[in-house]
Amino acid sequence: MTYYAVTREPGERWVSSLGMREQERWDEHAEFMDALAAAGFIVLGGPLGSGEKRSLLIVDAESEQEIEAALADDPWVPMGLLRITSVEPWQILLRAER
């Protein structure tokens, strides 16, 4: 099984004195991301560490181009609040049975 690991970080308009949920248009961004997760496009996602520097998404997609196109519709992208820093295939070899 192969997914993509996508890292994103704040863009040039991110207000570092504000928390993630305090950024402009948080509700629209959260609704957009929730919809991608509900559709199965985002398998897992969230901030790394304190969330101030990077976030990680595990994505079920056919290609990097599909990922870039889908995430371009995030309201935070044209606003300069978020940008993709890397997209890498991630092959799952180990999985804990629950």
C-alpha positions as a Markdown table, in Angstrom:
| # | Residue | x | y | z |
|---|---|---|---|---|
| 1 | Met | 0.0 | 0.0 | 0.0 |
| 2 | Thr | 1.4 | 3.4 | -1.0 |
| 3 | Tyr | 0.3 | 6.8 | 0.2 |
| 4 | Tyr | 1.9 | 10.2 | 0.0 |
| 5 | Ala | 3.4 | 12.1 | 2.9 |
| 6 | Val | 2.8 | 15.8 | 2.4 |
| 7 | Thr | 4.4 | 18.4 | 4.6 |
| 8 | Arg | 3.1 | 22.0 | 4.6 |
| 9 | Glu | 4.4 | 25.0 | 6.5 |
| 10 | Pro | 3.3 | 28.6 | 7.1 |
| 11 | Gly | 3.4 | 30.9 | 4.1 |
| 12 | Glu | 4.6 | 34.5 | 3.9 |
| 13 | Arg | 1.3 | 35.9 | 5.4 |
| 14 | Trp | 1.1 | 33.6 | 8.4 |
| 15 | Val | 0.9 | 35.7 | 11.6 |
| 16 | Ser | 3.4 | 34.1 | 13.9 |
| 17 | Ser | 1.9 | 35.9 | 17.0 |
| 18 | Leu | -1.4 | 34.0 | 16.4 |
| 19 | Gly | -2.2 | 30.4 | 17.0 |
| 20 | Met | -3.3 | 28.1 | 14.1 |
| 21 | Arg | -7.0 | 28.5 | 15.0 |
| 22 | Glu | -6.7 | 32.3 | 15.3 |
| 23 | Gln | -5.4 | 32.7 | 11.7 |
| 24 | Glu | -7.7 | 34.5 | 9.2 |
| 25 | Arg | -10.4 | 32.2 | 7.7 |
| 26 | Trp | -9.7 | 29.3 | 10.0 |
| 27 | Asp | -13.2 | 28.0 | 9.8 |
| 28 | Glu | -13.1 | 27.8 | 6.0 |
| 29 | His | -9.7 | 26.1 | 6.1 |
| 30 | Ala | -10.9 | 23.6 | 8.7 |
| 31 | Glu | -14.1 | 22.9 | 6.7 |
| 32 | Phe | -12.1 | 22.3 | 3.5 |
| 33 | Met | -9.6 | 19.9 | 5.2 |
| 34 | Asp | -12.4 | 18.1 | 7.0 |
| 35 | Ala | -14.1 | 17.5 | 3.6 |
| 36 | Leu | -10.9 | 16.0 | 2.1 |
| 37 | Ala | -10.7 | 13.7 | 5.1 |
| 38 | Ala | -14.3 | 12.7 | 4.9 |
| 39 | Ala | -13.8 | 11.9 | 1.2 |
| 40 | Gly | -10.8 | 9.6 | 2.1 |
| 41 | Phe | -8.3 | 11.8 | 0.3 |
| 42 | Ile | -6.6 | 12.7 | 3.6 |
| 43 | Val | -6.0 | 9.6 | 5.6 |
| 44 | Leu | -4.3 | 11.2 | 8.6 |
| 45 | Gly | -3.2 | 14.8 | 9.2 |
| 46 | Gly | -2.2 | 17.4 | 11.7 |
| 47 | Pro | 0.5 | 19.7 | 13.0 |
| 48 | Leu | 4.0 | 18.3 | 13.8 |
| 49 | Gly | 5.4 | 19.3 | 17.2 |
| 50 | Ser | 3.9 | 22.5 | 18.4 |
| 51 | Gly | 2.3 | 23.1 | 15.0 |
| 52 | Glu | 4.0 | 26.4 | 14.5 |
| 53 | Lys | 6.4 | 25.2 | 11.8 |
| 54 | Arg | 5.0 | 22.2 | 9.9 |
| 55 | Ser | 2.0 | 19.9 | 9.4 |
| 56 | Leu | 1.9 | 16.4 | 8.0 |
| 57 | Leu | -0.8 | 14.9 | 5.8 |
| 58 | Ile | -0.9 | 11.3 | 4.7 |
| 59 | Val | -2.8 | 11.3 | 1.4 |
| 60 | Asp | -4.4 | 8.6 | -0.7 |
| 61 | Ala | -3.9 | 10.0 | -4.2 |
| 62 | Glu | -2.8 | 8.8 | -7.7 |
| 63 | Ser | -0.1 | 11.4 | -8.2 |
| 64 | Glu | 1.7 | 14.5 | -6.8 |
| 65 | Gln | -0.2 | 16.6 | -9.4 |
| 66 | Glu | -3.5 | 15.4 | -7.9 |
| 67 | Ile | -2.3 | 16.4 | -4.5 |
| 68 | Glu | -1.1 | 19.8 | -5.6 |
| 69 | Ala | -4.4 | 20.5 | -7.4 |
| 70 | Ala | -6.6 | 19.4 | -4.5 |
| 71 | Leu | -4.6 | 21.4 | -1.9 |
| 72 | Ala | -4.5 | 24.5 | -4.1 |
| 73 | Asp | -8.3 | 24.9 | -3.4 |
| 74 | Asp | -7.5 | 25.3 | 0.4 |
| 75 | Pro | -8.6 | 28.8 | 1.2 |
| 76 | Trp | -5.3 | 29.4 | 3.0 |
| 77 | Val | -3.2 | 28.7 | -0.1 |
| 78 | Pro | -4.0 | 31.8 | -2.2 |
| 79 | Met | -4.0 | 33.9 | 1.0 |
| 80 | Gly | -0.3 | 33.0 | 1.5 |
| 81 | Leu | -1.0 | 31.3 | 4.9 |
| 82 | Leu | 0.1 | 27.7 | 3.9 |
| 83 | Arg | 2.3 | 26.1 | 1.3 |
| 84 | Ile | 3.4 | 22.6 | 0.4 |
| 85 | Thr | 7.1 | 22.0 | 1.2 |
| 86 | Ser | 7.3 | 18.3 | 0.2 |
| 87 | Val | 5.3 | 15.5 | -1.4 |
| 88 | Glu | 6.9 | 12.0 | -1.1 |
| 89 | Pro | 5.5 | 8.5 | -1.8 |
| 90 | Trp | 5.2 | 6.6 | 1.4 |
| 91 | Gln | 5.1 | 2.8 | 1.2 |
| 92 | Ile | 3.6 | 1.2 | 4.3 |
| 93 | Leu | 5.5 | -2.0 | 5.2 |
| 94 | Leu | 4.6 | -2.3 | 8.9 |
| 95 | Arg | 1.1 | -2.0 | 10.4 |
| 96 | Ala | 0.0 | -2.8 | 13.9 |
| 97 | Glu | -3.0 | -5.1 | 14.1 |
| 98 | Arg | -5.6 | -3.8 | 16.6 |
